Amino acid sequence: MTGWVVVFKDTSVASVEMRKAVLEEAGIPCVVLNRQDSSYIGVGFANVGIELLVPEEYLDRATTLL
């Protein structure tokens, strides 16, 4: 995704979704990129982060809000 940057990363879907709601409420476009494989949840190597991305121009504002 060209032009989008990670503003938050966690292994908890709920944690990322809560922050997404905060950004959306502030009018900041954002998307969640979930790289977890549900077949391996709980296995050490499967704790790949779930990323919250925003367009580069919103990075400072999003970081301040979070």
HUUR-V340194 format. One record per residue. N is the residue number from 1. RES is the residue in one small letter. PHI is phi in degrees with one decimal (999 if undefined). PSI is psi in radians with two decimals (none if undefined). OMEGA is omega as a letter, one per 20 degrees, with the letter a starting at -180 (999 if undefined). Layout:
n->[N,N]
res->[RES,RES]
phi->[PHI,PHI]
psi->[PSI,PSI]
omega->[OMEGA,OMEGA]
//
This chain:
n->[1,2,3,4,5,6,7,8,9,10,11,12,13,14,15,16,17,18,19,20,21,22,23,24,25,26,27,28,29,30,31,32,33,34,35,36,37,38,39,40,41,42,43,44,45,46,47,48,49,50,51,52,53,54,55,56,57,58,59,60,61,62,63,64,65,66]
res->[m,t,g,w,v,v,v,f,k,d,t,s,v,a,s,v,e,m,r,k,a,v,l,e,e,a,g,i,p,c,v,v,l,n,r,q,d,s,s,y,i,g,v,g,f,a,n,v,g,i,e,l,l,v,p,e,e,y,l,d,r,a,t,t,l,l]
phi->[999,-68.0,89.2,-109.7,-129.5,-77.5,-106.4,-157.0,-145.4,-156.0,-99.1,-102.1,-59.9,-60.6,-62.1,-68.9,-64.0,-63.0,-69.7,-60.3,-61.1,-62.1,-66.8,-62.8,-63.6,-87.5,82.6,-95.3,-66.2,-155.7,-137.8,-104.2,-114.7,-101.3,-99.5,-75.2,-101.2,-61.3,-70.4,-119.2,-58.8,96.7,-85.9,-46.3,-72.8,-87.4,-79.8,-75.9,-69.8,-100.5,-106.3,-109.7,-114.6,-133.7,-60.8,-50.2,-68.8,-101.3,-57.4,-60.9,-65.4,-64.4,-62.3,-62.8,-66.7,-80.3]
psi->[1.69,2.32,-0.03,2.50,2.68,2.19,-0.36,2.57,2.37,2.98,-0.05,2.09,-0.76,-0.73,-0.76,-0.74,-0.63,-0.75,-0.61,-0.75,-0.70,-0.79,-0.74,-0.67,-0.52,0.02,0.31,2.12,2.41,2.73,2.66,2.28,1.87,1.95,0.11,2.51,2.03,-0.32,-0.38,0.24,2.31,-0.27,2.40,-0.91,-0.19,-0.03,0.90,2.47,2.68,2.19,2.50,2.10,2.57,2.75,2.54,-0.68,-0.24,0.01,-0.88,-0.79,-0.75,-0.74,-0.72,-0.74,-0.66,none]
omega->[a,r,r,a,r,r,r,r,a,r,a,r,a,a,a,a,r,r,r,r,r,a,r,r,r,r,a,r,a,r,r,r,a,a,a,r,a,r,a,a,a,r,a,a,a,a,r,a,r,a,r,a,r,r,a,a,r,a,a,a,r,r,r,a,a,999]
//
